[in-house]
């Protein structure tokens, strides 16, 4: 069983996500290996989407 964290490094507006550059624990774990990978990928993509969307709103 695996716990999942997500972290985004290097960006001009990381403050949009809260604690810039820190690992964020994904809730509702632990997960099996396959689910952990899927959830980590989804969480990372959501973070990137939030950063890109925030850049376009400025």
C-alpha positions in Angstrom: 0.0 0.0 0.0 1.2 3.5 -0.9 0.6 7.0 0.3 0.5 9.7 -2.5 2.0 13.1 -2.5 2.2 15.7 -5.2 4.8 18.4 -5.6 5.4 21.1 -8.4 8.8 22.8 -8.6 9.8 25.9 -10.5 7.1 28.2 -11.5 6.4 31.9 -11.5 3.1 31.7 -9.7 3.3 28.7 -7.4 1.6 30.7 -4.7 -1.7 29.9 -6.5 -1.5 26.4 -5.0 -0.8 27.5 -1.5 2.5 26.2 0.0 4.8 26.9 -2.9 7.2 24.0 -3.7 6.1 21.8 -0.8 4.8 18.3 -1.0 1.0 18.0 -0.7 -0.4 14.8 0.9 -3.3 13.4 -1.1 -6.1 12.2 1.2 -8.0 9.0 1.3 -5.0 6.7 1.1 -3.2 4.4 1.3 -3.7 3.1 -2.2 -2.6 0.1 -4.1 0.4 0.7 -6.4 -1.8 1.1 -9.5 -4.2 3.5 -7.9 -1.4 5.5 -6.3 0.1 6.1 -9.7 -3.2 7.1 -11.3 -4.1 9.4 -8.4 -0.7 11.0 -8.3 -0.8 11.7 -12.1 -4.3 13.2 -11.8 -3.4 15.4 -8.8 -0.2 16.6 -10.6 -2.2 17.4 -13.7 -4.8 19.3 -11.7 -2.0 21.4 -10.1 -0.5 22.2 -13.5 -3.9 23.1 -14.9 -4.5 25.4 -11.9 -1.2 27.2 -12.5 -1.9 27.6 -16.3 -5.4 28.8 -15.7 -4.2 31.4 -13.2 -1.6 32.7 -15.7 -4.4 33.3 -18.3 -6.6 35.2 -15.9 -4.0 37.8 -15.1 
